[in-house]
Amino acid sequence: MFGRRLGNRSDRMGSRRGRAHHPGLAAGAASAFAVPPSGGLLSCRVLDPVNEPVRGAEFAVTDGMGRKVVAGEADPYGSFVATVPAGEYRLAVSADGYTPYRGNATVAPSGHAALGDVTLQV
């Protein structure tokens, strides 16, 4: 399970993204992320068809108006965690050689929307 924050990066819009070993956060581990009261966490792990992590998979999270909120790259374990304002989001995940994935997520204030494992198809 996840027990510590491995890094923070700022994208061009100033959003912060931490990297996690696994998207399932243990109780209390979410407190390792600086999340404002009106925000929450969005996470998933990107796998290939044989359940191996897709290293360097790119992700983009957009809001209901189609504006990019945060984007980046999955860690070596295929995982990512993004801190976002509460709301409805669309997630796009892509990697060379795979069919892109698109999905929806709702992030509650001070909540954690764990999308679990996302399997990219060849």
C-alpha positions as CSV (number, residue, x, y, z in Angstrom):
1,M,0.0,0.0,0.0
2,F,0.9,3.6,-0.3
3,G,2.6,5.1,2.7
4,R,4.4,8.2,1.6
5,R,4.5,10.9,-1.0
6,L,7.2,10.3,-3.6
7,G,7.1,13.6,-5.3
8,N,5.3,16.7,-6.4
9,R,5.4,18.5,-9.6
10,S,3.7,21.6,-10.9
11,D,2.3,21.7,-14.4
12,R,2.2,24.8,-16.5
13,M,-1.1,25.9,-14.8
14,G,0.3,25.5,-11.3
15,S,-1.6,22.4,-10.4
16,R,0.2,19.9,-8.2
17,R,0.4,16.2,-8.8
18,G,1.9,13.6,-6.5
19,R,3.1,10.2,-7.5
20,A,2.0,7.1,-5.6
21,H,3.1,3.5,-5.7
22,H,-0.5,2.3,-5.8
23,P,-3.8,4.3,-6.3
24,G,-5.4,2.7,-3.2
25,L,-4.6,5.0,-0.4
26,A,-4.5,3.5,3.1
27,A,-6.5,5.3,5.8
28,G,-4.7,8.5,6.7
29,A,-2.2,8.3,3.8
30,A,-4.2,10.9,1.9
31,S,-3.2,13.4,4.6
32,A,0.3,13.2,3.0
33,F,-1.1,15.3,0.2
34,A,-1.7,19.0,0.6
35,V,-5.4,19.0,-0.4
36,P,-7.4,22.2,0.2
37,P,-10.9,21.7,1.8
38,S,-12.6,22.4,-1.5
39,G,-10.4,19.9,-3.3
40,G,-9.9,16.1,-3.5
41,L,-7.7,13.4,-5.0
42,L,-8.1,11.6,-8.3
43,S,-6.0,8.5,-8.9
44,C,-5.6,5.4,-11.0
45,R,-3.1,2.8,-12.1
46,V,-2.5,2.2,-15.8
47,L,-1.9,-1.5,-16.9
48,D,-1.4,-3.3,-20.1
49,P,-3.5,-6.3,-21.2
50,V,-1.3,-8.7,-19.1
51,N,-1.6,-6.5,-16.0
52,E,1.9,-5.0,-16.2
53,P,2.2,-1.3,-15.4
54,V,2.4,1.0,-18.4
55,R,5.4,3.2,-17.5
56,G,5.2,6.7,-18.8
57,A,1.5,6.6,-19.8
58,E,0.3,10.2,-20.3
59,F,-2.8,11.4,-18.6
60,A,-4.9,14.5,-18.9
61,V,-7.8,15.6,-16.6
62,T,-10.3,18.1,-18.0
63,D,-13.3,19.7,-16.4
64,G,-16.9,19.9,-17.6
65,M,-16.0,22.7,-20.0
66,G,-13.2,20.8,-21.6
67,R,-10.4,22.8,-19.9
68,K,-7.3,21.0,-18.9
69,V,-7.0,20.9,-15.1
70,V,-3.9,18.8,-14.8
71,A,-1.8,16.6,-17.1
72,G,1.3,14.5,-16.6
73,E,2.9,11.1,-16.8
74,A,2.3,8.0,-14.7
75,D,5.2,6.8,-12.4
76,P,7.2,3.6,-13.1
77,Y,4.4,1.6,-11.4
78,G,1.8,3.0,-13.8
79,S,0.2,5.1,-11.1
80,F,-0.7,8.7,-10.7
81,V,-2.5,10.9,-8.1
82,A,-3.8,14.4,-8.9
83,T,-5.1,17.0,-6.5
84,V,-8.0,18.8,-8.1
85,P,-10.9,21.0,-7.1
86,A,-14.1,19.1,-6.2
87,G,-16.2,18.4,-9.3
88,E,-16.9,16.3,-12.4
89,Y,-13.9,15.4,-14.6
90,R,-13.0,13.5,-17.7
91,L,-9.8,11.5,-17.7
92,A,-7.8,10.6,-20.9
93,V,-4.9,8.1,-20.7
94,S,-2.7,7.3,-23.6
95,A,0.6,5.5,-24.3
96,D,2.4,4.6,-27.5
97,G,1.1,1.3,-28.9
98,Y,-2.1,1.3,-27.0
99,T,-5.7,2.4,-27.6
100,P,-6.4,5.6,-25.6
101,Y,-8.7,5.3,-22.5
102,R,-11.4,7.9,-21.6
103,G,-13.5,7.8,-18.5
104,N,-15.4,10.1,-16.1
105,A,-14.8,10.7,-12.4
106,T,-16.5,12.7,-9.6
107,V,-14.3,14.2,-6.9
108,A,-16.0,15.2,-3.7
109,P,-14.6,17.9,-1.4
110,S,-11.9,16.4,0.7
111,G,-12.6,13.1,-1.1
112,H,-10.6,10.5,-3.1
113,A,-11.9,9.3,-6.4
114,A,-9.9,6.1,-6.9
115,L,-10.5,4.8,-10.4
116,G,-8.6,1.7,-9.7
117,D,-6.9,-0.2,-12.5
118,V,-7.3,1.2,-16.1
119,T,-6.3,-1.4,-18.6
120,L,-5.1,-0.1,-22.0
121,Q,-5.8,-2.3,-25.0
122,V,-3.4,-2.9,-27.8
